[in-house]
Amino acid sequence: MVYFVGAGSGAPDLITVRGQRLLQQADVIIYAGSLVNPLLLEERKAGCSVYNSARMTLEQVIQVMKETEEKGGMTVRLHTGDPSIYGAVREQMDGLEQLGIPYESCPGVSSLCGAAAALDLEYTLPDVSQSVVITRMAGRTPVPKEEEIAAFASHKATMVIFLSAGMVEELSERLLAGGYRKDTPAAIVYKASWPEEETYVCTVGTLAETARSHQITKTALILVGDVIAHSHYRRSDLYRPGFETGFRKAEVEPSQGER
């Protein structure tokens, strides 16, 4: 059996309880060595073999899984954050299906959640933004033409931009081309939830300057949108006294002068 496990955003105690148990049971762990916190490997049992996928091809990863399965062992494929976001897991799953090897997924805490926690953000504030766009700049790996940054920026939704910290000048230009104002709030979160975490709040117009002055070129998320300023939002209806739910009757709300 192969388990695709989300390692979380960085801090070793942000792995799920299920993920931790799977690590402790694994006969083989294949982990993304360039991104996963190596402290998580301390959970492994004696005799567990460890492979760093940063030095492996897809074919080599699948071969290790195949050999482990033939020996009756269990493999944990440990991915950074949540495997479903830029995890390159589908191609691994397809390879396993071709070999008839069963697999399951164990979700993890994505770095987009870690970044929000680092800034105490709510991505979805009423009357500000109710949508989150998760995307990336085109680099060595292209993005579909219709998913170009400027096209998403035209919606003015909250944006969480992965794998683009080395292209912030071009990123800023594309955000402005899409319709964001220069003074639109933005933030850079470097290594969210790691001990060396750094956070910088800026604007779309000062994004490149901020990254340059702090020498951030990788392992960072770029956040864009008015939610970063967490102002001018409307109180949630769910917890208003006058809002009735299946669990609570509506009450008469106090007038403005009585508050």
C-alpha positions in Angstrom: 0.0 0.0 0.0 1.2 3.5 -0.8 0.0 6.5 1.2 0.4 10.1 -0.1 0.7 12.2 3.0 0.7 15.9 3.4 3.6 17.0 5.7 2.0 20.4 6.5 3.4 23.8 5.8 6.7 23.4 7.7 6.4 23.1 11.5 6.7 19.4 12.3 3.7 19.5 14.7 1.4 20.7 11.8 1.3 17.3 10.3 -2.1 15.6 10.9 -2.5 12.9 13.5 -3.3 10.4 10.7 -0.2 11.5 8.8 2.0 11.1 11.8 0.7 7.5 12.5 1.3 6.6 8.8 4.9 7.9 9.1 5.4 5.7 12.2 4.1 2.6 10.4 5.9 3.1 7.1 8.5 0.6 5.9 9.7 3.1 3.3 9.4 6.9 3.2 9.9 8.9 0.1 10.0 12.6 1.0 10.4 15.9 -0.9 13.8 16.7 0.6 13.9 20.2 -0.8 10.7 21.3 1.0 9.7 18.9 3.8 11.0 19.5 7.3 13.5 16.7 7.9 12.5 16.7 11.6 9.4 14.7 10.5 11.6 11.8 9.6 12.3 11.3 13.3 8.9 9.7 13.5 10.0 6.7 11.4 10.4 3.3 13.0 13.7 1.4 13.2 14.6 -0.2 9.9 12.5 2.2 7.8 14.3 3.2 4.5 14.2 6.8 3.5 14.5 8.2 0.0 14.9 11.9 -1.0 12.7 12.5 -4.1 14.6 15.7 -4.9 17.3 13.5 -6.4 14.9 11.1 -8.1 12.9 10.9 -11.3 9.2 9.8 -11.4 10.3 6.4 -12.7 12.7 5.9 -9.8 10.0 6.9 -7.3 7.6 4.4 -8.8 10.2 1.7 -8.9 10.9 2.1 -5.1 7.1 1.9 -4.5 6.9 -1.2 -6.7 9.7 -3.0 -4.9 8.3 -2.2 -1.5 4.9 -3.5 -2.5 6.4 -6.7 -3.8 8.0 -7.2 -0.4 4.7 -6.7 1.3 5.8 -3.3 2.8 4.0 0.0 3.1 5.3 3.2 1.5 4.6 6.8 2.6 5.1 9.4 -0.1 5.6 12.5 2.0 4.7 15.8 0.2 5.0 19.3 1.4 1.8 21.1 2.5 -1.2 19.3 1.0 -0.4 16.9 -1.8 -3.3 18.2 -3.9 -1.7 21.6 -4.5 1.3 21.6 -6.9 2.2 18.1 -5.6 2.6 16.3 -8.9 0.7 13.4 -7.4 -1.6 12.5 -10.2 1.2 11.1 -12.4 2.4 9.0 -9.5 -1.2 7.7 -8.9 -1.5 6.8 -12.6 1.7 4.9 -12.5 0.6 2.9 -9.5 -2.8 2.2 -11.1 -0.9 0.8 -14.1 0.9 -1.6 -11.8 -2.2 -2.5 -9.8 -0.7 -1.0 -6.6 -3.4 0.4 -4.2 -2.9 3.9 -2.7 -4.7 6.4 -0.5 -4.3 10.1 0.2 -3.9 11.8 3.6 -4.4 15.6 3.4 -2.1 18.1 5.0 -2.1 21.7 6.1 -1.2 23.7 3.0 1.2 26.6 3.2 -1.6 28.9 2.1 -3.2 28.1 5.5 0.2 28.6 7.2 0.6 32.0 5.5 -2.8 33.1 6.7 -2.0 32.0 10.2 1.3 33.9 10.1 -0.5 37.1 9.3 -3.7 36.4 11.3 -5.7 36.7 8.1 -9.2 35.7 7.1 -9.1 35.2 3.3 -12.9 35.6 2.9 -14.2 38.8 4.5 -17.8 39.8 3.9 -18.1 42.6 1.4 -14.4 42.4 0.6 -13.7 39.0 -0.9 -15.5 35.7 -0.9 -13.2 33.9 -3.2 -9.6 32.7 -3.1 -7.6 32.2 -6.3 -4.6 29.8 -5.9 -2.3 30.2 -8.8 1.3 30.7 -10.0 3.3 32.7 -12.5 4.4 30.8 -15.7 8.0 29.9 -15.4 9.8 26.7 -16.5 6.4 25.1 -16.0 3.8 27.0 -18.1 0.2 27.8 -17.1 -2.8 27.7 -19.4 -3.3 30.9 -21.3 -6.7 31.6 -19.8 -5.2 31.3 -16.3 -2.7 34.1 -16.8 -2.2 36.3 -13.7 -3.8 39.4 -15.2 -7.0 37.4 -16.0 -7.4 36.3 -12.4 -6.5 39.8 -11.1 -9.4 41.3 -13.0 -11.8 39.6 -10.5 -10.2 41.5 -7.5 -10.6 38.3 -5.4 -8.0 37.3 -2.8 -5.0 35.8 -4.5 -2.5 33.3 -3.1 0.4 33.0 -5.5 2.8 30.0 -5.3 6.2 29.4 -6.9 6.6 33.0 -8.0 8.9 34.6 -5.4 11.7 34.9 -7.9 9.5 36.8 -10.4 7.9 39.4 -8.3 8.7 42.3 -10.6 6.9 40.7 -13.5 4.2 39.5 -11.1 3.5 43.0 -9.9 3.3 44.2 -13.6 0.7 41.5 -14.4 -1.3 42.2 -11.3 -1.5 45.9 -12.3 -2.3 45.0 -15.9 -5.3 43.0 -14.5 -6.7 45.9 -12.7 -5.3 45.9 -9.2 -4.4 49.4 -7.9 -0.8 50.1 -6.9 -1.9 50.6 -3.3 -3.7 47.2 -3.2 -2.5 45.4 0.0 -0.1 42.6 -0.6 2.2 40.4 1.6 5.1 38.1 1.3 5.3 35.1 3.6 8.6 33.3 3.6 8.7 29.7 4.9 5.3 29.9 6.7 5.4 28.1 10.1 9.1 27.3 10.0 11.4 28.7 12.7 12.9 31.1 10.1 9.5 32.4 9.0 9.4 36.0 7.8 6.3 38.1 6.9 6.2 41.5 5.1 3.1 43.5 4.4 3.4 45.8 1.5 1.4 46.8 -1.6 1.2 45.5 -5.2 3.3 48.6 -6.2 6.0 47.9 -3.6 6.0 44.1 -4.0 9.3 43.8 -6.0 11.1 46.4 -3.8 10.0 44.5 -0.6 11.2 41.1 -1.9 14.5 42.6 -3.1 15.2 44.5 0.1 14.7 41.3 2.1 16.5 39.0 -0.4 13.5 36.7 -0.9 13.7 34.8 -4.1 12.1 31.4 -3.2 10.1 29.4 -0.7 7.6 32.2 -0.2 3.9 32.8 -0.9 2.7 36.1 -2.3 -0.7 37.2 -1.0 -2.7 39.9 -2.7 -6.1 41.6 -1.9 -7.9 44.0 0.3 -8.4 41.3 3.0 -4.8 41.8 4.0 -5.8 45.2 5.4 -8.7 43.6 7.2 -10.7 46.8 7.2 -14.0 48.0 5.7 -15.5 44.5 6.0 -19.1 43.7 7.0 -19.8 41.7 10.1 -20.7 38.1 9.4 -24.5 37.5 9.1 -24.1 34.1 10.8 -23.5 35.5 14.2 -25.7 38.5 14.1 -28.5 38.4 16.7 -31.1 38.9 14.1 -30.0 36.1 11.8 -31.9 32.9 12.4 -30.3 29.5 11.9 -31.2 25.9 12.4 -29.5 26.1 15.8 -30.5 29.6 17.1 -33.6 31.8 16.9 -33.3 35.3 15.7 -33.2 38.1 18.3 -34.1 41.7 18.1 -30.9 43.5 17.2 -30.0 46.6 19.3 -30.2 49.9 17.4 -27.0 51.8 16.5 -27.4 54.1 19.5 -27.7 51.2 22.0 -24.5 49.4 20.9 
